[in-house]
Amino acid sequence: MVRNGIVRSVSVWLLAACGVFHQGSAVAAESAVPAVRVGVTRGVHAQILDEVKRVAAARGLGVDVVEFDDASRIDAALADGRIDAASFEDAQQLAATRARKRYALTEVAPTVTLPMAFYSRKLKNLNELQPGATVAIPADPRGMARALVLMQNDTLVTLREQAGLHATLRDVTGNRLGLKFVALRGDRLYAALDTAAFVAIDSDDAARVGLQPARDSIGIEDARSPYANVLTVRNADRAKPWVAQLVAAYHSDDVARFILTRYQDSVRRPW
């Protein structure tokens, strides 16, 4: 009788132990969170996300950096669930894509600003600008508006208030130096440095010809520009815990130091 009791007790203990083991495994499986897939373009955004990935991993969040050669495909990949977040475009580009494609996407935090800047072979600073000087700006609507807003911020022109971020040359209501504007395609702006007093060139075009905004410009866009890049997620995911974790990793001191050390303020931090 005693032996049967011992066997029965051991059997009960083994069953209980197995139950606990399976229950623990189930809890572990349920608590495992898959890595967050973040879509980026190659270059600056991918480089920064690699550092964000390192910081996030130390805090318990896995991040997979998914690089795209074609930026126009990233929002579609986010909208249909192939990735979980994106970091490659500014707030104005996202708004335009959202309106055109009807994607249910939202920005959750600023990332970096890739600044437009003024470059010159004739001037050391904007104070040397002479009345009637010729300046070259992008001809495309987005680039032109961005250049005009930057010139207004530097008190070179005044724009019609209603123009906002869609300003054109017709919206210039004040031009205290009587500047003459030449609108050129992006691929012709660099050559205009030979003749214009200064040229407005965006960050991507500047990088292609070896110009660094912080080092080479005589005027540069503020980090807290309306053209700051943003971290984007699907509307349905906005309140999920991993989003806050990802933003916190991006806005960490480690990432801030990485950006400053790697890019020397030619990539600017709006947070």
Stockholm file with secondary structure:
# STOCKHOLM 1.0

chainA/1-271         MVRNGIVRSVSVWLLAACGVFHQGSAVAAESAVPAVRVGVTRGVHAQILDEVKRVAAARGLGVDVVEFDDASRIDAALADGRIDAASFEDAQQLAATRARKRYALTEVAPTVTLPMAFYSRKLKNLNELQPGATVAIPADPRGMARALVLMQNDTLVTLREQAGLHATLRDVTGNRLGLKFVALRGDRLYAALDTAAFVAIDSDDAARVGLQPARDSIGIEDARSPYANVLTVRNADRAKPWVAQLVAAYHSDDVARFILTRYQDSVRRPW
#=GR chainA/1-271 SS CHHHHHHHHHHHHHHHHHHHHHHHHHHHHHHCCCCEEEEEETTHHHHHHHHHHHHHHHTTCCEEEEEESCGGGHHHHHHTTSSSEEEEEEHHHHHHHHHHHCCCEEEEEECCBCCCEEECSSCSSGGGCCTTCEEEEECSHHHHHHHHHHHHHTTSCEECGGGGGGCCGGGEEECTTCCEEEEECHHHHGGGGGTSSEEEECHHHHHHTTCCHHHHCSEECCTTCTTCEEEEEEGGGTTSHHHHHHHHHHTSHHHHHHHHHHHTTSSBCCC
#=GC SS_cons         CHHHHHHHHHHHHHHHHHHHHHHHHHHHHHHCCCCEEEEEETTHHHHHHHHHHHHHHHTTCCEEEEEESCGGGHHHHHHTTSSSEEEEEEHHHHHHHHHHHCCCEEEEEECCBCCCEEECSSCSSGGGCCTTCEEEEECSHHHHHHHHHHHHHTTSCEECGGGGGGCCGGGEEECTTCCEEEEECHHHHGGGGGTSSEEEECHHHHHHTTCCHHHHCSEECCTTCTTCEEEEEEGGGTTSHHHHHHHHHHTSHHHHHHHHHHHTTSSBCCC
//
